[in-house]
Amino acid sequence: GRPAFDRVLFYVVSEETTALTLYETGDLDRVNLPPIAIPLYKNHPDYVHSPFLRGYYYGFNINKAPFNDVRIRRAFSMAIDREEIPKILKGGEIPASSWIPAGMFAHNANIGLPFNPEKAQNLLTEAGYAMGADLPEIILSFNSDPTNRLIAEHLQAQWKKTLGVTVLLDNMEWQVYLQRLKEETPQMFRLGWGADYPDPDNFMNLFTSTSGNNYTHWGNADYDRLISEAASEGDPEQRLALYDAAQRLLTETDVPIMPLFFAAQNLLIKPTLEGMAVNAMDLIHLKNARRTDSIKGPSCTPNNESSEKC
């Protein structure tokens, strides 16, 4: 049948606080909440919290010193108390040392390097840099975003406290950042991944040696084999074992990345907008979207056409 709307208008808003203002003034029907605003809206009738199949990680360029030494990669990962991250983001995120997200087949919260300051310090000492002494300059790169900066500054402080290491921060606009990743991958960088389809292959394939999204410059034939076998394995128990082995290679043995957390969705949605159920893949289905109010809503074009037409 005919859809309820003739047209839907999506705003592209780079600043989350600006988007929230547009929601408050009635110009948006749905908006993502920035971390700073979540505590203020948790009891709001429009507030929606939902799981999200999205992982957030820091990657290492294993060809650049000092992260060409696996001991230093492990030390940096074990120096992080991931339990602190949801406290600063305030959105129900799940701390993660493994890579396959919670809610997906083969998720295993017991995989990965746990927070262990003493072990982290010992690893740094073994590598010849006791409490960060004589360590080459380290720069963490990330794309410009208030949440990314909040996380980066928090981890910067943890590394300073636990390892005595000063980490410099370098942020850049998204397109510039992507180009930098491809042409001259930084020592340490921020990236994330959201599910294209709800299967662990979509996450684990990311770090195979042939993946175009693998910016770590790491390649491991055993890892590639495990991912290939898991993709075609029909027995769930065997498949689970393959992914467990691959995750241990990725996050414990070779450590080209350090997972940090699995994201959550924190939204405001007008109660008069129905038929757009929130889902863990953040797919927006418009087919059944409709309004339940008869009052004209916000303008959606410069000539003030009413919401019934948009």
Disulfide bonds with the S-S distance in Angstrom:
none
